[in-house]
């Protein structure tokens, strides 16, 4: 969307998107901490793994043709959107509306999470996402309740997206004016979005996520955005 609206190259859009995510996610993460949606052990292990992956992914993205990156982006969005929609309706009525960290014990924070987040981070760097599109499905697949998966993945995006953005900026793929303009608006909506999760049921959040990601992927695939 950034590419289509502002006329940026896909690699510059990657840099702007990651930097915006790294900064604009902060108000939302503060809200998630207040609502007890962040699992600190999972965040730390996941962030370290994803940071390793995102460095490799952004480095590779600099050498991959732009057309190929667009195809990867679109296909990844559609696939993950379908998965999240499937899981939303599969678990409808089977999970509590909202679960906080003081209601659960023993969430995954081992080498399995670390390894999967390396892969997710690599995909994030290669596809130019902030990371939530991959991190949240990984966490839910490992048994994290939806609200905790959202809060933990959002927290993880701050350092990981920042690392990816800095790597791209160091190689000239950044537009600081666009970053500043988009970032201010996104700061508000990050805070608003985090507040709204408190009153939404888990399956609805998962379905909304899936639908939005699918729409983006389909638009990219058919060239409506790009």
C-alpha positions in Angstrom: 0.0 0.0 0.0 2.9 2.4 0.8 4.3 1.8 -2.6 1.1 2.5 -4.5 0.1 5.6 -2.5 3.5 7.3 -2.4 5.2 5.9 -5.4 8.1 4.4 -3.5 10.1 1.5 -4.8 9.4 -1.8 -3.1 12.7 -1.8 -1.2 12.3 1.8 0.0 8.7 0.9 1.1 10.1 -2.0 3.1 12.4 0.4 5.0 9.6 3.0 5.6 7.1 0.2 6.7 9.5 -1.4 9.1 10.6 1.9 10.7 7.0 3.0 11.1 6.1 -0.3 12.7 9.0 -0.1 15.1 8.0 3.4 16.4 4.2 3.4 15.9 3.7 0.1 17.7 4.9 1.6 21.0 1.6 3.1 22.2 -0.2 -0.1 21.5 2.3 -2.2 23.3 2.0 0.0 26.4 -1.8 -0.7 26.3 -1.1 -4.5 25.9 1.2 -4.5 28.9 -1.5 -2.7 31.0 -4.1 -5.3 29.9 -1.7 -8.2 30.6 -1.4 -9.4 27.1 2.4 -9.7 26.9 4.3 -12.9 27.8 7.8 -11.6 28.6 9.7 -14.9 28.2 8.1 -15.6 24.9 8.8 -12.0 23.8 12.5 -12.2 24.7 13.1 -15.6 23.1 11.0 -14.7 20.0 12.6 -11.3 19.5 16.1 -12.7 19.6 15.3 -15.4 17.1 13.3 -13.0 14.8 16.1 -10.4 14.9 18.6 -12.9 13.6 16.2 -13.9 10.8 15.2 -10.4 9.9 18.9 -9.4 9.3 19.3 -12.2 6.9 16.0 -11.5 5.2 16.5 -7.8 4.7 20.1 -8.5 3.4 18.7 -10.9 0.8 15.9 -8.6 -0.2 18.4 -6.1 -1.4 19.5 -8.5 -4.1 16.2 -10.0 -5.1 14.4 -8.5 -8.1 11.5 -6.2 -7.1 9.0 -8.2 -9.2 9.9 -11.4 -7.3 9.5 -9.6 -3.9 6.0 -8.4 -4.9 5.0 -12.0 -5.8 6.4 -13.3 -2.5 4.6 -10.5 -0.6 1.2 -11.3 -2.2 1.4 -15.0 -1.9 2.5 -14.8 1.7 -0.4 -12.5 2.6 -3.0 -14.7 1.0 -1.7 -17.9 2.5 -1.6 -16.5 6.0 -5.0 -14.9 5.7 -6.5 -18.2 4.7 -4.9 -19.9 7.7 -6.0 -17.3 10.2 -9.6 -17.4 8.9 -9.6 -21.2 9.1 -8.4 -21.1 12.6 -10.9 -18.4 13.6 -13.9 -20.4 12.6 -12.4 -23.7 13.8 -12.0 -22.3 17.3 -15.2 -20.2 17.4 -17.0 -20.9 20.6 -14.1 -23.2 21.9 -11.8 -20.5 23.4 -12.4 -17.9 26.1 -13.3 -14.4 24.8 -10.1 -13.0 26.4 -7.2 -14.6 28.3 -4.5 -12.7 30.2 -1.0 -13.8 31.3 -2.1 -14.3 34.9 -4.6 -16.9 33.7 -2.1 -19.2 31.9 1.0 -21.1 32.8 3.8 -22.7 30.8 3.5 -21.0 27.5 6.1 -22.0 24.9 9.5 -20.2 25.2 12.0 -22.9 24.3 14.2 -23.6 21.3 11.1 -24.5 19.2 9.9 -20.9 19.5 13.4 -19.6 18.9 13.8 -21.6 15.7 10.4 -20.8 14.3 10.9 -17.1 15.0 14.2 -17.2 13.1 12.3 -18.4 10.1 9.5 -15.9 10.7 12.0 -13.1 11.0 13.7 -14.1 7.8 10.3 -14.1 6.0 9.6 -10.7 7.6 12.8 -9.2 6.2 12.3 -10.7 2.8 8.7 -9.6 2.5 9.0 -6.2 4.2 6.4 -6.7 6.9 6.6 -5.3 10.4 6.4 -8.9 11.5 3.1 -9.4 13.1 1.8 -11.2 10.0 4.2 -14.0 10.8 4.9 -13.8 14.5 1.2 -14.0 15.6 0.4 -17.1 13.6 3.6 -18.8 15.0 2.5 -17.9 18.6 -1.1 -19.1 18.1 0.2 -22.3 16.5 2.3 -22.9 19.7 -0.8 -22.6 21.9 -0.7 -18.9 22.8 -4.2 -17.5 23.5 -5.2 -14.9 20.9 -5.0 -11.8 23.0 -1.6 -12.8 24.4 -0.3 -13.7 20.9 -1.3 -10.2 19.7 0.3 -8.4 22.7 3.5 -10.5 22.6 3.9 -10.3 18.8 3.3 -6.6 18.9 6.0 -6.1 21.5 8.4 -8.2 19.5 7.9 -6.1 16.4 9.4 -3.0 18.1 13.1 -4.2 18.3 12.9 -6.6 15.3 11.3 -4.2 12.8 13.7 -1.5 14.1 16.7 -3.8 13.3 15.4 -4.5 9.8 14.7 -0.8 9.1 18.1 0.3 10.2 19.7 -2.4 8.0 17.8 -1.1 5.0 18.3 2.5 5.8 22.1 1.9 6.1 22.0 0.8 2.4 19.9 3.8 1.3 16.4 2.2 1.3 14.6 4.8 3.4 12.5 8.0 2.9 12.6 9.9 6.2 9.9 12.4 5.2 7.3 9.7 4.4 8.3 7.8 7.6 7.6 10.9 9.7 4.2 11.6 8.1 3.0 8.0 8.2 4.4 7.4 11.7 2.4 10.2 13.4 -0.9 8.9 12.1 0.0 5.3 12.9 0.9 6.1 16.5 -2.7 7.0 17.2 -4.2 4.0 15.5 -1.8 1.7 17.2 -3.0 2.9 20.6 -6.7 2.8 19.5 -6.3 -0.7 18.0 -4.8 -2.1 21.2 -7.6 -0.7 23.4 -10.2 -2.2 21.2 -8.8 -5.8 21.6 -9.9 -5.8 25.3 -13.6 -5.9 24.3 -13.3 -8.2 21.2 -13.6 -12.0 21.3 -10.5 -13.9 20.3 -12.1 -15.6 17.2 -13.3 -12.2 15.9 -9.8 -10.7 16.2 -8.3 -13.7 14.4 -10.9 -13.4 11.6 -10.4 -9.7 11.2 -6.6 -10.2 10.9 -7.1 -12.9 8.3 -9.5 -10.9 6.2 -7.3 -7.8 6.1 -4.2 -9.8 5.2 -6.0 -11.6 2.5 -7.3 -8.4 1.0 -3.8 -6.9 0.9 -2.4 -10.1 -0.6 -5.0 -10.3 -3.3 -4.6 -6.6 -4.2 -0.9 -7.0 -4.6 -1.3 -10.3 -6.6 -3.6 -8.7 -9.1 -1.8 -5.4 -9.3 -4.4 -3.2 -7.8 -2.0 -1.7 -5.3 1.3 -2.1 -7.1 
